[in-house]
């Protein structure tokens, strides 16, 4: 049996109780918001057997867990688990990591979280795209994981710059959706992580439920297949086969189509080429079917491939994806989609309300950086020295600096491009 005790009473307990003690030293007042505080770079330390760390690196394509201790700002979690994670981002020298506080102690949490992700940032030369994108989703009123940069140390050795990303799990669902209307918390529905298994654009693949295994269940995994994937197959069949005059009413029983239009509008403003309307099929999202309901919602995930190009087409992927093609074929939903693009452009370009207006001698107003440019500069200033010192990052220092400059150009030019393209599209009607 293990006991969980505050650090201040650890000595007394261990003197009088002849049991091994699991130490969870947590200074009062620290919360998840402190951990994901994006005004600073966090220092995070992992301690584990050196042979286990070497084995994790050597077998980085496997999901083997190893026991580890985590320390952050006086909080120490022992007997936790870490493993390598990722798809194309897996690396031997700088492994992406999943931290599970409850891997070996079922009731143990870290600040109320069972797990979080340590993104190794090897698919983004700027090392800030995902954090900026997730913040923009939240700025636009859409749920997205909290994220902050960390200096990661393993056995007191600096491993590199990482991003700590909130896991999408039942804790996240409860925080995001709140009350379920029945006196409980909305987190006991069916949560899926989309697992990319090849190009897929929402085509109906028949009634064989194994054809929809790309929707990988993260909750209620032991339920019957008919309960897990049956509603997904029915939804996809409805998306593909419902006549136009019944499409909105029928598909709306499965999806909030205005919310869908808003989600893909934000993604395409951010020039996300590996998302729901990805160039090689759908990818990088979670999907949640609410408790006791047939309706589901997308949840943003893995935004390392945003900000593809300033002139990224505003209808990219719409024609290939069955749901997008059919849904945005209705004027009301296309208008919702285009309005989202314009709202995104305005939000990204929003000036600093505290900035003092300046004018050139000819009377021309000096352009002030919009929100997106300011956010990129803020995060760049936070991480620059650490990124340059990262001994195993996937890009050179020159590539890092060049990518930051490309992002700044995107921030300055994307809104104007999107507004012009929306005007052209609406002018054709």
C-alpha positions as CSV (number, residue, x, y, z in Angstrom):
1,X,0.0,0.0,0.0
2,X,1.2,3.5,-0.8
3,X,0.4,6.7,1.1
4,X,0.3,10.1,-0.5
5,X,1.4,12.9,1.9
6,X,2.3,16.6,1.7
7,X,6.0,17.3,2.0
8,X,5.7,19.2,5.2
9,X,4.5,16.0,7.1
10,X,6.6,13.6,5.1
11,X,9.2,13.1,7.9
12,X,6.6,12.5,10.6
13,X,4.7,10.0,8.6
14,X,7.7,8.0,7.5
15,X,9.0,7.9,11.1
16,X,5.8,6.5,12.6
17,X,4.4,4.5,9.7
18,X,6.5,1.6,8.4
19,X,5.2,1.9,4.8
20,X,6.9,3.1,1.6
21,X,5.8,6.6,0.9
22,X,4.9,8.2,-2.4
23,X,6.0,11.8,-2.1
24,X,3.8,14.4,-3.8
25,X,5.4,17.6,-2.7
26,X,3.1,20.4,-4.0
27,X,3.4,23.9,-2.7
28,X,0.0,25.4,-2.0
29,X,-1.6,27.5,-4.7
30,X,0.0,26.0,-7.8
31,X,-2.5,25.1,-10.5
32,X,-2.6,23.9,-14.1
33,X,-2.8,27.5,-15.2
34,X,0.6,28.1,-13.5
35,X,2.0,25.1,-15.4
36,X,0.6,26.4,-18.7
37,X,1.5,30.0,-18.0
38,X,2.8,31.2,-21.3
39,X,4.4,34.3,-20.0
40,X,7.6,32.4,-19.3
41,X,9.5,29.2,-20.3
42,X,9.0,26.5,-17.7
43,X,11.9,24.4,-16.3
44,X,10.9,20.7,-16.2
45,X,13.1,17.9,-14.9
46,X,12.7,14.2,-15.5
47,X,14.7,11.7,-13.5
48,X,14.9,8.0,-14.4
49,X,17.3,5.1,-14.6
50,X,20.0,6.0,-17.2
51,X,19.6,2.6,-18.8
52,X,15.9,3.2,-19.2
53,X,16.5,6.5,-20.9
54,X,19.0,4.9,-23.3
55,X,16.5,2.1,-24.0
56,X,13.7,4.6,-24.7
57,X,15.9,6.4,-27.2
58,X,17.1,3.2,-28.8
59,X,13.5,1.9,-29.2
60,X,11.9,5.3,-29.9
61,X,9.5,3.8,-32.4
62,X,7.9,1.7,-29.6
63,X,5.5,2.8,-26.9
64,X,7.2,1.1,-24.0
65,X,6.7,2.9,-20.7
66,X,9.5,3.6,-18.2
67,X,9.2,4.7,-14.6
68,X,10.3,8.3,-14.0
69,X,10.1,11.2,-11.5
70,X,9.0,14.7,-12.6
71,X,10.0,17.9,-10.8
72,X,8.6,21.3,-11.5
73,X,8.6,24.4,-9.3
74,X,8.8,22.4,-6.1
75,X,6.2,19.8,-7.3
76,X,7.6,16.3,-7.4
77,X,5.7,13.3,-8.8
78,X,7.3,9.9,-8.3
79,X,6.5,6.6,-9.8
80,X,5.1,8.1,-13.0
81,X,5.5,6.8,-16.5
82,X,7.0,8.2,-19.7
83,X,7.2,6.8,-23.2
84,X,8.1,7.8,-26.7
85,X,5.3,9.2,-28.8
86,X,4.4,10.7,-32.2
87,X,4.0,9.6,-35.7
88,X,6.4,11.3,-38.2
89,X,7.9,13.3,-35.3
90,X,9.6,10.3,-33.6
91,X,13.3,10.8,-33.1
92,X,16.1,8.9,-31.3
93,X,18.2,11.9,-30.3
94,X,15.2,14.1,-29.2
95,X,12.2,11.8,-28.5
96,X,8.7,13.2,-28.2
97,X,7.4,12.1,-24.8
98,X,4.1,11.3,-23.2
99,X,4.0,11.7,-19.4
100,X,1.5,9.7,-17.4
101,X,1.2,10.5,-13.7
102,X,-1.1,7.6,-13.1
103,X,0.8,4.9,-15.1
104,X,1.9,3.0,-12.0
105,X,-0.3,4.7,-9.3
106,X,-3.9,4.7,-10.5
107,X,-5.1,7.7,-8.5
108,X,-2.0,9.9,-8.9
109,X,-2.3,13.1,-10.9
110,X,-0.1,16.1,-11.6
111,X,-2.0,19.3,-10.7
112,X,-5.2,17.3,-11.4
113,X,-4.0,16.0,-14.8
114,X,-3.4,12.4,-15.5
115,X,-1.1,13.1,-18.4
116,X,0.4,15.7,-20.8
117,X,2.5,15.6,-23.9
118,X,6.1,16.9,-24.4
119,X,6.3,17.8,-28.0
120,X,9.9,17.6,-29.4
121,X,9.2,20.4,-32.0
122,X,11.1,18.6,-34.7
123,X,8.6,19.3,-37.5
124,X,8.6,23.0,-37.2
125,X,11.8,25.1,-37.7
126,X,10.3,28.0,-35.9
127,X,9.4,25.9,-32.9
128,X,6.3,28.1,-32.2
129,X,3.7,27.3,-34.8
130,X,1.5,25.0,-32.8
131,X,1.5,27.2,-29.7
132,X,0.5,30.2,-31.7
133,X,-2.2,28.3,-33.6
134,X,-3.7,26.8,-30.5
135,X,-3.9,30.3,-28.9
136,X,-5.5,31.6,-32.1
137,X,-8.2,28.8,-31.9
138,X,-9.0,29.8,-28.3
139,X,-9.0,33.5,-29.3
140,X,-11.6,32.6,-31.9
141,X,-13.7,30.9,-29.2
142,X,-12.9,27.3,-30.1
143,X,-11.6,24.7,-27.7
144,X,-7.9,23.9,-28.0
145,X,-5.3,22.5,-25.7
146,X,-3.2,24.8,-23.5
147,X,0.5,24.9,-24.4
148,X,3.7,26.4,-23.2
149,X,7.4,26.0,-23.9
150,X,9.7,24.2,-21.5
151,X,13.4,23.6,-21.0
152,X,13.6,19.9,-20.5
153,X,16.2,18.2,-18.4
154,X,16.7,14.5,-18.1
155,X,18.9,13.3,-15.2
156,X,20.0,16.9,-14.8
157,X,21.2,17.2,-18.5
158,X,19.6,19.8,-20.8
159,X,17.8,17.9,-23.5
160,X,16.4,20.8,-25.5
161,X,13.4,23.0,-26.0
162,X,10.1,21.3,-25.9
163,X,6.4,22.3,-25.7
164,X,4.2,21.0,-22.9
165,X,0.8,20.3,-24.4
166,X,-2.4,19.6,-22.5
167,X,-3.7,16.1,-23.2
168,X,-7.2,15.7,-24.7
169,X,-8.8,13.3,-22.3
170,X,-11.7,13.2,-19.8
171,X,-10.1,15.9,-17.7
172,X,-9.9,18.2,-20.7
173,X,-13.4,17.4,-21.8
174,X,-14.8,18.3,-18.4
175,X,-12.9,21.5,-18.3
176,X,-14.0,22.4,-21.9
177,X,-17.6,21.4,-21.8
178,X,-18.5,21.8,-18.2
179,X,-21.9,20.5,-16.9
180,X,-23.7,17.8,-18.8
181,X,-27.2,19.0,-17.9
182,X,-27.8,16.0,-15.6
183,X,-25.9,17.2,-12.6
184,X,-22.6,15.8,-13.8
185,X,-19.7,16.8,-16.0
186,X,-19.7,16.4,-19.8
187,X,-16.8,14.0,-20.2
188,X,-18.3,10.5,-20.4
189,X,-19.1,10.4,-24.1
190,X,-17.0,8.8,-26.9
191,X,-13.7,10.5,-27.5
192,X,-11.7,9.5,-30.6
193,X,-8.2,10.5,-31.8
194,X,-8.0,10.4,-35.5
195,X,-5.2,8.0,-36.5
196,X,-3.9,8.7,-40.0
197,X,-4.0,5.4,-42.0
198,X,-3.9,6.8,-45.5
199,X,-5.8,9.3,-47.6
200,X,-9.4,9.6,-46.5
201,X,-11.9,12.3,-47.3
202,X,-15.1,11.1,-45.5
203,X,-16.1,8.6,-48.1
204,X,-18.6,5.9,-47.0
205,X,-16.8,2.6,-46.9
206,X,-19.8,0.4,-46.3
207,X,-21.2,-1.2,-43.1
208,X,-18.1,-3.0,-42.1
209,X,-17.1,-1.1,-38.9
210,X,-13.5,-2.1,-39.1
211,X,-13.3,0.3,-42.1
212,X,-13.6,3.2,-39.6
213,X,-10.7,2.2,-37.3
214,X,-9.0,5.5,-38.1
215,X,-11.3,6.9,-35.4
216,X,-9.3,5.4,-32.5
217,X,-11.3,5.4,-29.2
218,X,-9.7,7.1,-26.2
219,X,-12.7,6.5,-23.9
220,X,-15.2,3.7,-23.5
221,X,-12.8,1.4,-25.4
222,X,-14.4,-1.8,-24.1
223,X,-17.9,-1.0,-25.3
224,X,-19.3,-3.0,-28.2
225,X,-18.0,-2.1,-31.6
226,X,-21.6,-1.2,-32.6
227,X,-21.7,1.5,-29.9
228,X,-18.2,2.8,-30.6
229,X,-18.2,3.0,-34.4
230,X,-21.8,2.4,-35.4
231,X,-22.8,6.0,-35.1
232,X,-19.7,7.1,-37.0
233,X,-20.6,4.7,-39.9
234,X,-24.2,6.1,-39.8
235,X,-23.0,9.7,-39.8
236,X,-20.6,9.1,-42.8
237,X,-23.3,7.3,-44.7
238,X,-25.7,10.2,-44.1
239,X,-23.0,12.7,-45.3
240,X,-22.5,10.7,-48.5
241,X,-26.0,9.6,-49.4
242,X,-28.6,12.0,-48.0
243,X,-30.4,13.9,-50.8
244,X,-29.6,17.6,-51.0
245,X,-33.1,18.6,-49.8
246,X,-32.7,16.6,-46.6
247,X,-28.9,17.1,-46.0
248,X,-29.0,19.9,-43.5
249,X,-31.7,18.4,-41.3
250,X,-30.3,14.9,-41.4
251,X,-26.6,15.6,-41.0
252,X,-27.3,18.2,-38.3
253,X,-28.4,15.3,-36.0
254,X,-24.7,14.2,-36.1
255,X,-22.9,17.5,-36.4
256,X,-23.3,21.2,-35.7
257,X,-22.7,22.3,-39.3
258,X,-22.2,25.9,-38.5
259,X,-19.5,24.9,-36.0
260,X,-17.9,22.7,-38.7
261,X,-17.8,25.7,-41.1
262,X,-16.2,27.8,-38.4
263,X,-13.6,25.1,-37.5
264,X,-12.4,24.6,-41.1
265,X,-12.6,28.4,-41.7
266,X,-10.1,28.9,-38.9
267,X,-7.9,26.1,-40.1
268,X,-7.8,27.5,-43.7
269,X,-7.1,31.0,-42.4
270,X,-4.1,29.5,-40.6
271,X,-3.1,27.7,-43.8
272,X,-3.2,24.3,-42.2
273,X,-2.2,21.8,-44.9
274,X,-2.3,18.7,-42.6
275,X,-5.6,19.2,-40.8
276,X,-9.3,18.3,-41.4
277,X,-9.0,19.5,-45.0
278,X,-5.5,18.3,-45.4
279,X,-3.7,18.0,-48.7
280,X,-3.3,14.2,-48.2
281,X,-6.6,13.6,-46.5
282,X,-8.0,14.3,-43.1
283,X,-5.5,14.4,-40.2
284,X,-4.7,15.8,-36.8
285,X,-7.9,16.2,-34.8
286,X,-9.9,14.6,-32.0
287,X,-13.6,13.9,-32.3
288,X,-16.0,13.8,-29.4
289,X,-19.5,12.3,-29.4
290,X,-21.4,13.8,-26.5
291,X,-23.0,11.7,-23.7
292,X,-26.5,10.4,-24.6
293,X,-26.5,12.2,-27.9
294,X,-25.7,11.5,-31.5
295,X,-24.0,14.8,-32.1
296,X,-20.2,15.1,-32.2
297,X,-17.6,17.9,-32.3
298,X,-14.1,18.4,-33.6
299,X,-11.3,19.3,-31.3
300,X,-8.1,20.9,-32.5
301,X,-4.8,18.9,-32.2
302,X,-1.3,19.0,-33.6
303,X,-0.8,22.3,-35.4
304,X,2.9,22.0,-36.3
305,X,1.9,22.4,-40.0
306,X,0.0,25.6,-39.9
307,X,1.1,28.9,-41.7
308,X,1.9,27.0,-44.9
309,X,1.9,30.0,-47.2
310,X,0.6,33.6,-47.2
311,X,-1.3,32.9,-50.4
312,X,-2.7,29.5,-49.2
313,X,-6.1,29.1,-51.1
314,X,-9.1,29.9,-48.9
315,X,-11.0,26.9,-50.4
316,X,-8.1,24.5,-50.1
317,X,-9.4,20.9,-49.6
318,X,-13.1,21.8,-49.8
319,X,-13.5,20.1,-53.1
320,X,-11.9,16.8,-52.0
321,X,-13.6,16.4,-48.6
322,X,-17.1,15.0,-49.0
323,X,-18.5,16.8,-45.9
324,X,-16.9,20.1,-46.8
325,X,-18.0,19.9,-50.4
326,X,-21.6,19.1,-49.6
327,X,-22.0,21.4,-46.5
328,X,-20.4,24.4,-48.0
329,X,-22.5,24.0,-51.1
330,X,-25.3,25.5,-49.1
331,X,-25.2,29.3,-49.2
332,X,-25.8,29.7,-45.4
333,X,-22.9,27.5,-44.5
334,X,-20.6,29.0,-47.2
335,X,-21.4,32.4,-45.8
336,X,-20.6,31.2,-42.3
337,X,-17.3,29.8,-43.6
338,X,-16.4,33.0,-45.4
339,X,-17.5,35.2,-42.4
340,X,-15.1,33.1,-40.2
341,X,-12.3,33.8,-42.6
342,X,-13.0,37.5,-42.4
343,X,-13.3,37.4,-38.6
344,X,-10.0,35.5,-38.4
345,X,-8.3,38.1,-40.6
346,X,-9.6,40.9,-38.4
347,X,-8.6,39.1,-35.2
348,X,-5.1,38.4,-36.5
349,X,-4.7,42.0,-37.6
350,X,-6.1,43.6,-34.5
351,X,-3.9,46.4,-33.3
352,X,-2.5,46.8,-29.9
353,X,-5.0,49.1,-28.1
354,X,-2.2,50.6,-26.1
355,X,0.0,51.4,-29.1
356,X,0.6,55.1,-29.7
357,X,-0.3,56.3,-33.2
358,X,2.8,57.4,-35.3
359,X,2.9,59.3,-38.6
360,X,5.5,59.8,-41.2
361,X,6.4,63.4,-42.3
362,X,4.1,63.0,-45.3
363,X,1.2,62.3,-42.9
364,X,1.0,58.6,-43.6
365,X,0.2,56.5,-40.6
366,X,2.9,54.1,-39.5
367,X,1.6,50.5,-39.6
368,X,1.5,48.9,-36.2
369,X,1.8,45.1,-35.8
370,X,-1.4,43.2,-35.5
371,X,-2.1,40.6,-32.8
372,X,-0.6,37.7,-34.8
373,X,2.6,39.5,-35.5
374,X,2.9,40.6,-31.8
375,X,2.3,37.1,-30.6
376,X,5.0,35.6,-32.9
377,X,7.4,38.2,-31.7
378,X,6.5,37.6,-28.0
379,X,7.1,33.8,-28.3
380,X,10.2,34.3,-30.3
381,X,11.7,36.6,-27.7
382,X,10.9,33.9,-25.0
383,X,12.5,31.0,-26.7
384,X,15.2,32.4,-29.0
385,X,18.2,31.8,-26.7
386,X,17.0,28.4,-25.6
387,X,16.3,27.3,-29.2
388,X,19.7,28.4,-30.4
389,X,21.3,26.4,-27.5
390,X,19.2,23.3,-28.2
391,X,21.8,20.7,-28.9
392,X,19.6,18.2,-30.8
393,X,17.0,20.3,-32.6
394,X,16.0,19.2,-36.1
395,X,17.0,22.5,-37.8
396,X,20.0,24.8,-37.9
397,X,20.0,28.1,-36.2
398,X,19.9,29.8,-39.6
399,X,16.8,27.8,-40.5
400,X,15.2,28.7,-37.2
401,X,15.7,32.4,-37.7
402,X,14.6,32.2,-41.4
403,X,11.4,30.5,-40.4
404,X,10.6,33.1,-37.8
405,X,10.9,35.8,-40.5
406,X,8.6,33.8,-42.8
407,X,6.0,33.6,-40.0
408,X,6.2,37.4,-39.5
409,X,5.7,37.9,-43.2
410,X,2.6,35.6,-43.0
411,X,1.3,37.6,-40.1
412,X,1.7,40.9,-42.0
413,X,0.2,39.7,-45.3
414,X,-2.3,36.9,-44.7
415,X,-5.2,39.0,-43.6
416,X,-5.1,41.2,-46.7
417,X,-4.9,38.2,-49.0
418,X,-7.8,36.5,-47.3
419,X,-10.0,39.6,-47.4
420,X,-9.3,40.0,-51.1
421,X,-10.0,36.4,-51.9
422,X,-13.3,36.5,-50.0
423,X,-14.4,39.6,-51.9
424,X,-13.5,37.9,-55.2
425,X,-15.5,34.8,-54.3
426,X,-18.6,36.8,-53.1
427,X,-18.3,39.0,-56.2
428,X,-18.9,36.1,-58.4
429,X,-22.3,35.4,-56.9
